[in-house]
């Protein structure tokens, strides 16, 4: 039964994934953009569930996704630097 309890790394990753899911659901986006981001989120979740998945890689992926959500929320296209 102890095998079913999440480890410390799992807790951090699970919390970040929950945060990403919540934030994605709060965004009011055009359908195409919402679908694209949802597919990206599902891909991150699927990669995290693979047996022997690298937790550090999962944390990097979800951090990059959260950054994308930050950019979308303020109206900048993802991965674009703001104009100065």
C-alpha positions in Angstrom: 0.0 0.0 0.0 2.9 2.3 0.6 3.8 2.2 -3.1 0.7 4.2 -3.9 1.7 7.2 -1.8 3.3 10.0 -3.8 6.9 10.8 -3.1 8.2 14.3 -2.6 8.9 14.9 -6.3 5.5 13.6 -7.1 3.9 16.1 -4.8 5.7 19.0 -6.4 4.9 17.9 -9.9 1.2 17.1 -9.1 0.8 20.5 -7.5 2.2 22.3 -10.5 0.0 20.2 -12.9 -3.0 21.1 -10.8 -2.1 24.8 -10.9 -1.7 24.6 -14.6 -5.0 22.9 -15.1 -6.7 25.5 -12.9 -5.1 28.5 -14.6 -5.8 27.1 -18.1 -9.5 26.7 -17.2 -9.7 30.3 -16.0 -8.5 31.8 -19.3 -11.0 33.1 -21.8 -9.4 32.0 -25.1 -10.6 31.5 -28.6 -11.5 27.8 -29.2 -8.5 27.0 -31.4 -6.0 28.5 -28.9 -7.7 26.8 -25.9 -7.6 23.4 -27.8 -3.9 23.8 -28.6 -3.0 24.6 -25.0 -5.2 21.8 -23.7 -3.4 19.3 -26.0 -0.1 20.7 -24.8 -1.2 20.2 -21.2 -2.4 16.6 -21.9 1.0 15.8 -23.5 2.8 17.0 -20.3 0.5 14.9 -18.2 1.0 11.8 -20.4 4.8 12.2 -20.3 4.7 12.5 -16.5 2.7 9.2 -16.2 5.2 7.1 -18.2 6.9 4.5 -16.0 10.3 5.7 -14.9 9.4 9.2 -16.1 12.1 11.8 -15.3 10.5 14.1 -12.6 13.0 16.9 -13.3 12.0 16.9 -17.0 8.3 16.9 -16.0 8.9 19.9 -13.7 10.7 21.8 -16.5 7.9 21.0 -18.9 5.2 22.2 -16.6 7.2 25.3 -15.6 7.5 26.2 -19.3 3.8 25.6 -19.8 3.0 27.9 -16.8 5.2 30.5 -18.4 3.3 30.2 -21.6 0.0 30.6 -19.7 1.5 33.8 -18.1 2.3 35.2 -21.5 -1.2 34.3 -22.9 -2.9 35.9 -19.9 -1.2 39.2 -20.5 -1.9 39.1 -24.2 1.6 38.4 -25.6 2.2 35.5 -28.0 4.1 32.7 -26.2 7.9 32.7 -26.5 8.0 36.3 -27.8 10.0 39.0 -26.0 8.0 42.1 -25.1 8.9 45.2 -27.2 10.9 47.8 -25.4 
